[in-house]
Amino acid sequence: MEIRFIPVLDLEDRRQSDPFHSVDDLFTPLLSASGLSASGFFAIQDLCDAHLSKILKDTVFKNTSLNGGYVLVDAIGQSLLLPRCCSDLNDIHAWDQLAQGNLKQFWIGHPQVLCDYQDHRIRFKPDASQDHDGFEVPLTSLQHAVQALKDEIALIRLRCQQLAQREKLKVDKVLKLIPVLP
């Protein structure tokens, strides 16, 4: 099973406060596995520099984090798992630990995503309160997807650094918003 991650920002709280436009007018929200809009989640790669700069300025000014995380999608781009409440870009560390076989460190927000290893596969149960089977992915697929995500985060970090320099933001504060990876 081919999978990949899409780094996203949760712009739900900006819907009413964006002075440019309604966020929904600018970007197409990602779709969840049920086909319903994953309201508020927008791929970082789809954000133009002007809007990403504004988001970075606002986040640094308010001294908050970049809400969002990573959408796990299948080969056709259908969402398998969305970021949880309290998720952010630092969740890459939890995904990396899971790909290395460490279940104890897997926390990407709440409600808790339950998972376990079964014959070189990882079984996910996204909502422990619901009675459904969840889904599973081969461990090697997750490992490849995490490595590709690390490469993408390095590019996002570079982009944010360049935007911070161009917009005369405090580069060190902007870079603290993007995870540092080994």
C-alpha positions in Angstrom: 0.0 0.0 0.0 1.4 3.3 -1.1 1.0 6.1 1.5 2.3 9.6 1.9 1.9 12.6 4.3 0.7 16.0 3.4 1.9 18.7 5.8 -1.0 21.0 6.7 -1.9 24.0 8.7 -5.2 24.2 10.5 -6.6 27.6 9.5 -10.0 27.2 11.1 -9.4 30.0 13.6 -8.4 32.3 10.7 -11.6 31.9 8.8 -13.2 35.0 10.4 -10.0 36.9 11.0 -8.3 36.8 7.6 -8.4 40.3 6.2 -7.5 39.2 2.7 -10.3 36.7 1.9 -12.2 33.8 3.3 -9.6 31.0 3.5 -12.1 28.7 1.7 -12.0 31.0 -1.3 -8.2 30.7 -1.7 -7.6 27.0 -1.2 -9.5 23.7 -1.6 -9.7 22.0 1.8 -8.4 18.4 2.0 -11.0 15.6 1.9 -11.3 13.0 4.7 -11.7 9.3 4.0 -15.5 9.8 4.2 -15.3 12.3 1.4 -16.3 15.2 3.7 -14.3 18.3 3.8 -11.5 18.3 6.4 -12.5 21.8 7.3 -9.7 24.0 8.3 -6.8 21.9 7.0 -4.8 23.3 4.1 -1.7 21.9 2.5 1.3 24.1 3.2 2.5 23.6 -0.4 -0.8 25.3 -1.6 -0.2 28.4 0.4 1.2 31.3 -1.6 4.1 33.2 0.0 2.0 36.2 0.9 -0.4 34.2 2.9 2.2 32.0 4.5 4.1 35.1 5.5 1.0 36.5 7.1 0.5 33.3 9.0 4.1 33.3 10.2 3.8 36.9 11.3 0.6 36.3 13.2 2.0 33.2 14.8 5.2 34.8 15.9 3.4 38.0 17.1 0.9 35.9 19.2 3.7 33.6 20.4 1.8 30.5 19.5 2.5 27.4 17.4 1.5 26.5 13.9 -1.6 24.3 14.4 -1.9 21.5 12.0 0.2 18.5 11.4 0.2 15.8 8.8 -2.6 14.1 6.8 -1.8 10.5 6.0 -3.2 9.7 2.5 -3.3 6.7 0.3 -2.1 6.3 -3.3 -5.1 8.1 -4.7 -4.9 11.0 -2.2 -7.8 9.9 0.0 -7.2 10.9 3.6 -6.7 8.0 6.0 -5.8 9.9 9.1 -6.2 13.6 9.9 -4.3 15.6 12.5 -5.9 15.5 15.9 -6.8 18.2 18.4 -3.5 19.9 19.6 -1.6 18.5 16.6 1.2 20.6 15.1 4.2 20.2 12.9 6.3 18.6 15.7 4.2 15.5 15.3 6.8 14.4 12.8 8.8 13.1 15.8 5.9 10.8 16.8 5.6 9.5 13.3 9.3 8.9 13.1 9.3 7.0 16.4 6.4 4.8 15.2 8.3 4.1 11.9 11.2 2.9 14.1 9.0 0.6 16.1 8.4 2.7 19.1 4.7 2.6 19.9 5.1 4.3 23.3 6.0 7.6 21.8 3.1 7.8 19.4 1.0 10.7 20.4 -0.4 13.1 17.7 -3.2 14.7 19.8 -6.5 13.7 21.1 -8.6 11.7 20.8 -5.7 9.1 21.0 -5.0 7.1 17.9 -4.5 3.5 18.9 -2.1 1.4 16.9 -0.2 -1.8 17.1 2.3 -3.9 15.1 1.1 -7.1 13.4 3.3 -9.0 11.0 5.3 -6.0 9.6 2.2 -4.0 9.4 0.8 -1.2 11.6 -2.9 -1.3 12.5 -4.4 2.1 13.2 -7.7 2.6 15.1 -8.2 6.4 14.8 -11.0 6.7 17.3 -10.9 4.3 20.3 -14.5 5.4 21.2 -15.9 4.1 17.9 -16.4 0.5 17.1 -14.8 0.1 13.7 -11.8 -1.8 12.4 -9.6 1.1 11.4 -6.9 0.5 8.7 -3.4 -0.9 8.4 -0.3 -0.1 6.5 2.9 -1.9 5.8 5.7 -0.8 8.1 8.1 -0.3 5.1 5.5 2.0 3.5 5.3 4.1 6.7 9.1 4.3 6.8 9.3 5.5 3.2 6.6 8.0 3.8 8.2 9.4 7.0 11.6 9.8 5.1 9.8 11.7 2.3 8.1 13.8 4.9 11.4 14.7 6.5 12.7 15.8 3.1 9.6 17.9 2.6 9.9 19.5 6.1 13.5 20.6 5.3 12.1 22.4 2.2 9.3 24.0 4.2 11.9 25.1 6.8 14.0 26.7 4.1 11.0 28.4 2.6 9.9 29.8 6.0 13.5 31.0 6.6 13.6 32.8 3.3 10.1 34.4 3.9 11.2 35.5 7.4 14.3 37.2 6.0 12.4 38.9 3.2 9.6 40.1 5.6 12.2 41.1 8.2 10.7 38.8 10.8 12.9 37.3 13.6 14.2 34.3 11.8 15.0 32.4 15.0 11.4 32.7 16.1 10.1 31.6 12.8 12.4 28.6 12.6 11.3 27.5 16.1 7.9 26.9 14.5 9.3 24.2 12.1 10.7 21.0 13.5 14.4 20.3 13.3 15.1 16.8 12.1 18.2 14.6 12.4 
